[in-house]
Amino acid sequence: MHHRGTHRSNYPAISGTVVDASGRAVQGARVALVPMGLFDPSGARFVHVESAADGSFRFAGVAAGRYGVTATARGHTAAWVT
């Protein structure tokens, strides 16, 4: 999977679209917002959302900082974006 996303420091949100290798939207992907430097192998402290029918996702109210975004979905290779 690939991720096309945006992060603007003057807006408290991170959003994007989960797409497959051919550019088609991936519905129902589990998308996690991961603070950089946080070690949590269980993933319990990450914020998760599910991608919509058009592959879109949004994390609102994001505190300032550095984050990575990971997306996983059945039948697709996981993606990690920083």
C-alpha positions, 0 to 999 in steps of 0.5 A: 500500500502507498499513502498520499497524505498531508500535514500542515503545521497550522492545522491540528490534523493529519489526513490522507488517502490509502491506495494500493500499488495501482492507485486504487483506494483501500477501504477499511485499512487500519491506519495508525498515528505513531509519535516518533520515538515512542516504543510500544510494540503492542501498538496500544498507545497509538491512535487508530482510525479506519480508512473510508470507502474512498481510502481517506482517513483523518486524525483531528486534534493532533498535538505538535510533533513528529509522527509516522503513519502506518496502514495495514489491510488484509491482502495488502503489504503494510506501509509506513510513512514519516 
